[in-house]
Amino acid sequence: MKKSINAWAVDPETGFEEMFRQLHEAGFDGVELNVDAENHSAHSLTLSTTGEELRQLRALSKRYELPVVSISSSLYGGKMGSPDSVERAFTKTLLKKQLECAQALESGGILVVPGGGSPKISLVEDGRRSLETLLSLREEILKSGVYTGVENVWNGFFTSPFQMAEFIDRLDCPFVGAYFDVGNVVAFSWPEFWIEVLGERIHNVHIKDFKRRGGLNQGGAFVDLLLGDVNWKAVLPALRRTGFDGYLTAEVFREDSAVPEIPYEKFYSAVAKAMVRILEENEKEQ
């Protein structure tokens, strides 16, 4: 497995080229870019990013030997399962843009977020509309050859791996799978058991760590890698048993770290070193 990091971890004032340079020097093998709102950061993709800009980014990626491994987004925000047809249409536009970016940057996958996440939206309707939205894009996804990964986030939609697996299976598309976030289930479950259920559906992985306040469902907080309750010695073997051997993408934030005022470049290096420890210690256990 290889080390990647989401660009949200990077100082928002840092431009694309400097970001590629800094992350390469920190020891990462790849980076995940994001489609964000205009002016979100100096290294965000947007819905208006042009083909020429993508070609320039591809050249930077090659120059700094840092592949763009996947394309995420901050813009789903409960829209895919919304009763508002305009919001659902927006998610289709967004997903198509992510596919465009992924193809131009030679990325293997994109991250999408189904669900509406509101007490005013029933889970039955939320699921139906989210499925319909993705099914309407099935042919575009197939033609792209890019894996579309639905992610488990804290929006109340995927609260069980069985539910997530069923949702993916109902889409019946070889290029739709799970973008599994290890840290997002620790508050109420055990990620290694989600991996066991999701199995070969997993095509992309986010990692972060979470420290429980007590037992399950008692709260807690996201913390630095290796300082939380993720059992990495169970998680990595579980991933390997599914056949996964791709990028582990750290979705981490400096403000969640033990030293939130740490200079950004030192923060990147600390994350990379923690990921090396996670991988190396797991290798010793085999």
N, C-alpha and C positions, 0 to 999 in steps of 0.2 A: 504494500500500500504506500501511497505517496502523500506528502504534506501540501495542503492548499489552505488558503485563508480568504475569507470574504472581504471585499474592499470596504465594507462598512467599518472595519477595524482600523482603517487608515485615517490619518488626520484629514478632515474635510477640506483643508486648504491646499493639500498636496495634489498636484496635477498628475496626469496619467504617466508621463515618462518618469518623473521622480518616484512615483509609486512603484512602477515596475523595477526600477533600479534598487530601491530600498528593500523590497520584498525578496528580490533575487539575492541580495547581499545577506539578508537575514536567514537565508537557507531554505526558503519555500520552493516547492516543485511546481506550483501553479497558483492561480488566483481566480476567484469568482467575482465577476462584475455584476452590477445591478442596474436595472432600468428604474430610475427614480424621477421625481418631479424636476422641472427646470430649476437650476441653481441649488439643487440639493447638496452637491459637493463639486469640487473641481475634478473629480474622477468618476462621475456618474454618467451612465448612458441615459438617454431620454427617448421619448417617443419621436423626437425630431432629429435624433442622431442620423447623419447621412451615410450613404454607402462609402463616400470618400473618407469620412472620419473613421469608419470601421476598417477600411483598408490601412489607414495610418496606424490604428491600434494593433492590427495584425502584425504590421511591420515592427512595432515596438515590442510586442510579445516575443517575436522571433529574435530581435536584437538582444533582449535581456534574458533569453532562454527561459521564459516564464509563460507557459501556456495558459490561456483563458479556458478553464476547465468547464465552467458552467455559467449560466446567466440567471440571476435571481431578480426579485423586484420588491419594492416597498409599496406598490400601488394597488394590490388586490383588495386589502382592507374590507373584507366582507361583501364584496360586490358580486362574486361569481354566483352566489345563491340568493341574491337580492330579488325581491318582488318587482323592483324597478327595472324595466327592460333596457333603459338607457345605461344603467350601471352594468348590467350583464353584457351589453354590447361593448362597453368599454373594456371588459376583461378579455373579450375576443380580440380586440385591437391590440391590447397589451401582449397577449400570448403570441400573436402573429409577429409582433415586433421582437419579442424574445427569440423566436425561431429564426428570424432574419439575422439578428445579431449573432446567434450561435453558429449559424451556417457561415457567416462572413468571418468569424473569428476561429472557426474550426473547433468549436466547443462541443462536447459530447452530450450535454443535457441542459435543460432549463428547469426552474422551480416555479410551480404554481400553487396557489392556495385556494382550495374549494371552501365553500361555506359562507354563511352570512353573519353568523355570530351575534344574534340579537334575540332578546326574550320575546320580541314581537314576531319572530320568524320561526315557525315550527320546524323541527328537524326533518320531518317527512318532506315538507315543501323545499327546505333548504337543500336536502340531498337530491331531490328530483330535478330542481333547477340547475344545480351544479353539474349533475350528470348530463343534462341536456346541453348545457353550454359546452362541455368538453366533447360530447359526441358530435356536435355540429362542426367541430374542427378536426374530426378524426382523419379525414383525407389529407388535410394540410400537414398534420403531424406525421402521418405515414410518409408522405412525399419528402418531408424535410430530412428524414433519417436521424432526427435528434430526439433523444429520450425526453419526454415530458414527465417530470416527477411531481406528484402531489405530496405536499409536505404536511406533517402533523405539527400544528402550531397551537398556541393557547387561545383558540377561538371557540372551543366547545364542540368542534365538529368531529374530529377523530379522538375518541376517548378510549378506544380499544383497538388492538392490532387486527382483530377479526373483522371489525367494521371497516378498517382501512383496506384490508385485503379484499373484502367483498366489493367495495367501491371500485377498486382498480379492476377486478375481474369483470365487473358489469360493463366496463368500457371496452373490453375485449379488443385491445389494440396492442400489438407487440412493442410499440414505442411509447406506451404509457405505463409507468411503474411508480414505485415509491421513492420519494426523496426523504429518507428517514433522518430525523433529527434526534440524536442520542439524548441530548440534555433535556429536551422538552417533555420527556415522560417521567423523569426521575422523581418529581414531586409526588406522583401518585402510582408509580409502577416501576418495573425493572426493564431497562432497554434491551438486555440480552434476550428476554422472552418475547419482546416485540419482533426482534430480528428473526427468532425461530419461526414465528408465525408468518411474517412477511416473506421470508426466504428469498427466492430468486427474483421476486418483484423489486427488490432494492437495486437501484442503479446509481444513486448518489447518496452521499452521507454528510450531514452536518454534525460537527462535534462541539460540545461545550460541556462545562461541568456545573453541577447544582448541589448545594449543601442543604440537606433537609434540616428543618428546625427540630424535628423529632422523628416520628415514624412517617408513614405515608399520609398524605392529605393534611399535614399540619403546617404547611408553609415552608419557607426557606428562601434562598437567594442564589443567583448565579455567581459563581466564583471562578478563580483561575483554574485552568486545567490542572488536575492532580490534587486539588484541594477540596473537591466535593465528594459526592457519594456514588459517582459512576464507577462501576467495577470494570475497569479496562481489561483486566485479565479474563473476564467473562465476555465482554463485548467484542473484542477483536477476534477471538476464536469463533464466536457465533457468526460474525460477518464472513470469516473465511469458510465456514461450513456452507454458507449460501453460494459460494463461488465468487464473492465480491473481492476484487483486488485492485480497486480504483483509488481515487483521491478521497482522503478525509479532509473536509473543508472546515476549518475552525471559524465558527461564527461567534466571535468574541468581541468585547468592547472594553476599552481602557478604563472607563468609569466603573466597571464591575470588578476590576482587579484589586489586589491587596494594596497596591500603591497607585491610586488613580492619577497622581501627578507625574508618574514616570514619563520620561521623554518617549515620544512615539517610536522611534527607531529601537530603543531598548525594549519597549513593549513587544514589538514584532519579534525580536530575537528571543525574548523570554517564551513567547508562544511557540516558536519553532523548536526551541530546546525541549519544552515540555512534550511536544509531539514526538520528538526523537526518543525521549524516555519511554513514552507510551508504546511506541513501536518496538524499541530495543528490548524492553522488559518482557513484552509479549513473545518476542522471538526466543528469549531464554526459556520460556515455559514450554515451548513446543518439543 
